[in-house]
Amino acid sequence: MDKKDKLRLYHEMVLIRRLEERSADLYREGKIGGFLHLYIGQEAVGSGVISTRRPEDRVITAYRDHGIAIACGMKPEAVMAELLGKDTGASRGMGGSMHLADVDLNFWGGYAIVGAHLPVAAGMAMADKMRGSDAATICFFGEGATNIGYFHEAMNLSMVWELPVLWVCENNKYGMGTEVARASAVDEIRKKADGYGMPNARVDGMQLLEVRKAAEEALAHVRQKGPFFLEAVTYRFVGHSMGDPERYRSGEEITKWRENDPIGILRKHLLEIKGVGEKTIEAEEARAEEQVEEAVRFAEESPEPTLDTLLGMVYAGEED
């Protein structure tokens, strides 16, 4: 990548971080209801992987979906309006935090049920293969999803049918409040793919450039030979959701991981590039701040969805 592309991804990661931080504020103010799962600390995974996709490649993820949505090209205004339940949101205010989606961006959504989207990803990849398309499906999920039946069904059939799907496990060390080693017999999650004869790799999910390189190689395999399993070892700096008291991990552990901040790592790398200085980086950070504040203003001023809107979305083709 040239410095322009690296700056773009730096801006994207800062935008995701600021949007998540502002969302937490709005949740505390009672303006966002339901559940809110933040992507803070994991930005390098979503941005790194999605930066390698082609427009025809599908992306699908679980409920920690705000950062993935932004990386796919969703406008901050559409994300924030959806979080506030407004009619201008990505899902017309009907989905909320866990159900962002935009099929025009080939972003097929966040899914609230753990692992339930994995068979959907296999199905989309199968459809593309049957059509003769060169598209790949990129499916993000947490390590907790690898302990349930959906995961094994999807892994097995994707290998049986040689489907063009990249399985991206965002291993942030905890499934809700349970550490990996306490819930999985295998704590190096990529090894689970060995049981299906699926090629796999592990990458440092805090290093955007390493994630991007690993994703490029994985997608090249997917397009030519079939499924690939990529485990990105990362860490969420905040709780599982906004209601998480975080009694299961120490402050020292969180502090240690925060010293390995993916945004800070890329910032340091950019400062080593000729022609990129503090002013350039600060300008990108300021622009991201402005975008988020504009998204908040847009969302707060947007109208609430009406009952007619809700009823019109019950059946396909019924709206309008």
C-alpha positions as CSV (number, residue, x, y, z in Angstrom):
1,M,0.0,0.0,0.0
2,D,1.1,3.6,-0.6
3,K,0.9,6.2,2.1
4,K,-2.5,7.5,0.8
5,D,-4.1,4.0,1.4
6,K,-2.5,3.7,4.8
7,L,-3.8,7.1,5.8
8,R,-7.3,6.2,4.6
9,L,-7.3,3.1,6.7
10,Y,-5.9,5.0,9.7
11,H,-8.8,7.5,9.3
12,E,-11.3,4.6,9.0
13,M,-10.0,3.0,12.3
14,V,-10.1,6.4,14.1
15,L,-13.6,7.0,12.7
16,I,-14.8,3.6,14.1
17,R,-13.2,4.2,17.5
18,R,-14.7,7.7,17.8
19,L,-18.1,6.5,16.7
20,E,-18.0,3.7,19.3
21,E,-16.9,6.0,22.1
22,R,-19.7,8.5,21.2
23,S,-22.2,5.6,21.0
24,A,-21.2,4.6,24.6
25,D,-22.0,8.2,25.7
26,L,-25.4,8.2,24.0
27,Y,-26.2,4.8,25.6
28,R,-25.4,6.2,29.1
29,E,-27.7,9.2,28.3
30,G,-30.5,6.8,27.5
31,K,-30.7,7.7,23.8
32,I,-29.7,4.3,22.6
33,G,-31.7,1.3,23.9
34,G,-31.3,-2.4,23.9
35,F,-27.9,-4.0,23.7
36,L,-24.7,-2.2,22.5
37,H,-21.6,-4.2,21.7
38,L,-18.6,-2.0,20.9
39,Y,-15.7,-2.8,18.6
40,I,-13.1,-0.8,20.5
41,G,-9.7,-2.5,20.3
42,Q,-10.6,-4.7,17.3
43,E,-10.6,-2.1,14.6
44,A,-7.5,-3.5,12.8
45,V,-9.3,-6.8,12.0
46,G,-12.3,-5.4,10.3
47,S,-10.5,-2.6,8.5
48,G,-7.6,-4.9,7.5
49,V,-9.6,-7.7,6.1
50,I,-12.3,-5.7,4.4
51,S,-9.7,-3.4,2.7
52,T,-8.7,-6.5,0.6
53,R,-12.1,-7.4,-0.7
54,R,-13.5,-6.7,-4.2
55,P,-16.9,-5.0,-4.6
56,E,-18.6,-8.2,-5.5
57,D,-17.4,-9.9,-2.3
58,R,-20.1,-10.4,0.4
59,V,-19.5,-9.6,4.1
60,I,-21.5,-10.9,7.0
61,T,-20.8,-10.7,10.7
62,A,-22.2,-11.1,14.2
63,Y,-23.7,-8.5,16.6
64,R,-20.4,-6.5,17.1
65,D,-21.1,-5.0,13.8
66,H,-20.6,-1.2,13.8
67,G,-17.0,-1.3,12.8
68,I,-17.5,-3.9,10.1
69,A,-20.4,-1.7,8.7
70,I,-18.1,1.4,8.5
71,A,-15.3,-0.6,6.9
72,C,-17.8,-1.8,4.3
73,G,-18.6,1.8,3.4
74,M,-21.7,2.5,5.5
75,K,-22.0,6.2,6.3
76,P,-21.6,7.1,10.0
77,E,-25.0,8.9,9.7
78,A,-26.8,5.7,8.8
79,V,-25.1,3.8,11.6
80,M,-25.8,6.4,14.3
81,A,-29.4,6.9,13.1
82,E,-30.0,3.2,13.4
83,L,-28.5,3.1,16.9
84,L,-30.9,5.8,17.9
85,G,-33.8,4.0,16.3
86,K,-34.5,6.6,13.6
87,D,-36.2,6.2,10.2
88,T,-33.0,7.4,8.4
89,G,-31.0,4.5,9.9
90,A,-29.5,1.6,7.9
91,S,-32.5,-0.6,8.8
92,R,-35.1,2.2,9.1
93,G,-34.7,2.1,12.9
94,M,-36.1,-1.4,13.1
95,G,-32.9,-3.3,13.7
96,G,-30.8,-1.3,16.1
97,S,-27.2,-2.0,17.1
98,M,-27.1,-5.7,16.2
99,H,-28.8,-5.5,12.8
100,L,-26.9,-3.1,10.6
101,A,-27.1,-4.1,6.9
102,D,-26.8,-2.7,3.4
103,V,-27.1,-5.1,0.5
104,D,-26.0,-2.3,-1.9
105,L,-22.7,-2.4,-0.1
106,N,-22.7,-6.2,-0.1
107,F,-22.8,-6.0,3.6
108,W,-25.3,-8.6,4.6
109,G,-25.6,-7.7,8.2
110,G,-25.0,-8.2,11.8
111,Y,-26.7,-11.2,13.4
112,A,-27.7,-11.4,17.0
113,I,-27.8,-15.1,17.5
114,V,-24.3,-16.5,18.1
115,G,-23.0,-18.4,15.1
116,A,-26.4,-18.4,13.3
117,H,-25.0,-16.4,10.4
118,L,-22.3,-19.0,9.6
119,P,-24.6,-21.3,7.6
120,V,-26.0,-18.2,5.9
121,A,-22.4,-17.3,4.8
122,A,-22.0,-20.9,3.4
123,G,-25.3,-20.5,1.5
124,M,-24.2,-17.2,0.0
125,A,-20.9,-18.6,-1.1
126,M,-22.7,-21.6,-2.6
127,A,-25.0,-19.3,-4.5
128,D,-22.1,-17.4,-6.0
129,K,-20.3,-20.6,-6.9
130,M,-23.4,-22.0,-8.6
131,R,-23.7,-18.7,-10.6
132,G,-20.1,-19.0,-11.7
133,S,-19.2,-15.8,-10.0
134,D,-15.7,-15.0,-8.8
135,A,-17.0,-13.4,-5.6
136,A,-15.9,-14.6,-2.2
137,T,-17.9,-14.4,1.1
138,I,-16.1,-13.0,4.1
139,C,-17.7,-14.2,7.4
140,F,-16.6,-12.7,10.7
141,F,-17.4,-14.3,14.1
142,G,-16.1,-14.6,17.6
143,E,-14.2,-17.5,19.1
144,G,-17.2,-18.3,21.2
145,A,-19.1,-19.3,18.1
146,T,-16.7,-22.1,17.4
147,N,-18.1,-24.2,20.2
148,I,-21.6,-24.6,18.8
149,G,-23.2,-26.7,16.1
150,Y,-23.7,-24.0,13.5
151,F,-19.9,-23.6,13.3
152,H,-19.2,-27.2,12.6
153,E,-22.0,-27.6,10.1
154,A,-20.8,-24.6,8.2
155,M,-17.1,-25.6,8.3
156,N,-17.9,-29.2,7.1
157,L,-20.1,-28.3,4.2
158,S,-17.9,-25.4,3.0
159,M,-15.1,-28.0,2.6
160,V,-17.3,-30.7,1.1
161,W,-18.5,-28.3,-1.5
162,E,-15.3,-26.3,-1.8
163,L,-17.1,-23.0,-1.2
164,P,-15.4,-19.6,-1.8
165,V,-15.7,-18.4,1.8
166,L,-13.1,-16.8,4.1
167,W,-13.9,-17.6,7.7
168,V,-12.5,-14.9,10.0
169,C,-12.5,-15.7,13.7
170,E,-12.0,-12.5,15.8
171,N,-10.5,-14.2,18.9
172,N,-10.8,-11.4,21.5
173,K,-10.0,-13.9,24.3
174,Y,-13.4,-13.9,26.0
175,G,-16.9,-15.2,25.0
176,M,-18.9,-12.8,27.1
177,G,-17.2,-13.2,30.5
178,T,-15.7,-16.6,29.9
179,E,-12.0,-17.0,28.9
180,V,-11.3,-19.1,25.9
181,A,-9.4,-21.8,27.8
182,R,-12.4,-22.4,30.1
183,A,-14.8,-23.0,27.3
184,S,-12.8,-24.5,24.4
185,A,-10.6,-27.6,24.5
186,V,-8.5,-25.9,21.8
187,D,-7.4,-22.4,22.7
188,E,-5.5,-21.9,19.4
189,I,-8.8,-21.7,17.5
190,R,-7.5,-22.1,14.0
191,K,-6.6,-25.7,14.8
192,K,-10.3,-26.5,14.8
193,A,-10.2,-26.1,11.0
194,D,-7.7,-29.0,10.8
195,G,-10.6,-31.4,11.7
196,Y,-12.1,-30.5,8.3
197,G,-8.9,-30.5,6.3
198,M,-9.3,-26.7,5.9
199,P,-6.2,-24.6,5.4
200,N,-5.8,-22.0,8.2
201,A,-3.5,-19.4,9.7
202,R,-3.2,-17.2,12.7
203,V,-2.4,-13.5,12.7
204,D,-1.8,-10.7,15.2
205,G,-5.2,-8.9,15.0
206,M,-3.7,-5.7,16.6
207,Q,-1.5,-5.1,13.5
208,L,-3.5,-3.8,10.6
209,L,-0.7,-4.3,8.0
210,E,-0.2,-7.9,9.1
211,V,-4.0,-8.6,9.0
212,R,-4.2,-7.1,5.5
213,K,-1.4,-9.2,4.2
214,A,-2.8,-12.4,5.8
215,A,-6.3,-11.6,4.3
216,E,-4.9,-11.0,0.9
217,E,-3.2,-14.4,0.9
218,A,-6.3,-16.1,2.3
219,L,-8.6,-14.6,-0.2
220,A,-6.3,-15.6,-3.1
221,H,-6.6,-19.2,-1.8
222,V,-10.4,-18.9,-1.4
223,R,-10.9,-17.7,-5.0
224,Q,-8.8,-20.6,-6.4
225,K,-9.3,-23.5,-4.1
226,G,-12.1,-23.0,-1.6
227,P,-12.5,-22.1,2.1
228,F,-9.8,-20.8,4.4
229,F,-9.9,-20.2,8.2
230,L,-8.1,-17.1,9.5
231,E,-7.9,-16.5,13.2
232,A,-7.1,-12.9,14.2
233,V,-6.0,-12.7,17.8
234,T,-7.3,-9.4,19.1
235,Y,-8.8,-7.9,22.3
236,R,-11.8,-5.7,23.1
237,F,-10.8,-2.9,25.4
238,V,-14.3,-2.5,26.9
239,G,-16.9,-5.0,28.2
240,H,-18.8,-7.5,26.2
241,S,-21.7,-5.1,26.1
242,M,-22.6,-1.9,27.9
243,G,-24.0,-3.8,30.8
244,D,-20.9,-5.8,31.5
245,P,-19.4,-5.2,35.0
246,E,-16.1,-6.9,33.8
247,R,-15.4,-8.8,37.0
248,Y,-13.7,-11.6,35.0
249,R,-10.5,-9.7,34.0
250,S,-8.1,-7.4,35.8
251,G,-7.4,-3.8,35.1
252,E,-3.8,-4.7,34.7
253,E,-4.7,-7.1,31.8
254,I,-6.7,-4.4,30.0
255,T,-3.9,-1.8,30.5
256,K,-1.4,-4.2,29.0
257,W,-3.5,-4.8,25.9
258,R,-4.2,-1.1,25.6
259,E,-0.5,-0.5,25.2
260,N,-0.8,-2.6,22.1
261,D,-3.5,-0.3,20.6
262,P,-4.0,-1.1,16.9
263,I,-4.6,2.6,16.1
264,G,-1.4,3.6,18.0
265,I,0.6,1.0,16.2
266,L,-0.5,2.2,12.8
267,R,0.0,5.9,13.9
268,K,3.6,5.1,14.8
269,H,4.2,3.4,11.5
270,L,2.8,6.4,9.6
271,L,5.1,8.8,11.4
272,E,8.0,6.8,10.0
273,I,6.9,7.4,6.4
274,K,8.4,10.4,4.6
275,G,5.9,13.1,4.0
276,V,3.6,12.1,6.8
277,G,3.9,14.1,10.0
278,E,1.9,14.9,13.1
279,K,-0.1,17.6,11.3
280,T,-1.2,15.2,8.6
281,I,-2.3,12.6,11.2
282,E,-4.0,15.1,13.4
283,A,-5.9,16.4,10.4
284,E,-7.3,12.9,9.8
285,E,-8.2,12.5,13.5
286,A,-10.0,15.9,13.5
287,R,-11.9,15.0,10.3
288,A,-13.1,11.7,12.0
289,E,-14.2,13.6,15.0
290,E,-16.2,16.0,12.9
291,Q,-17.8,13.2,10.9
292,V,-19.0,11.5,14.2
293,E,-20.4,14.7,15.6
294,E,-22.2,15.4,12.3
295,A,-23.6,11.8,12.4
296,V,-24.9,12.4,16.0
297,R,-26.6,15.7,14.9
298,F,-28.1,14.0,11.9
299,A,-29.4,11.1,14.0
300,E,-30.9,13.3,16.7
301,E,-32.6,15.5,14.2
302,S,-34.0,12.5,12.1
303,P,-37.6,11.5,12.4
304,E,-38.8,8.4,14.3
305,P,-40.2,5.6,12.2
306,T,-44.0,5.4,12.0
307,L,-46.3,2.5,12.6
308,D,-47.0,2.5,8.8
309,T,-43.3,2.0,8.2
310,L,-43.2,-1.0,10.5
311,L,-46.3,-2.6,9.0
312,G,-45.1,-1.9,5.5
313,M,-41.9,-3.9,6.2
314,V,-43.6,-7.1,7.4
315,Y,-43.9,-8.6,3.9
316,A,-41.6,-8.2,0.9
317,G,-42.8,-5.6,-1.6
318,E,-45.4,-4.2,0.8
319,E,-43.6,-0.9,1.6
320,D,-45.1,2.1,-0.2
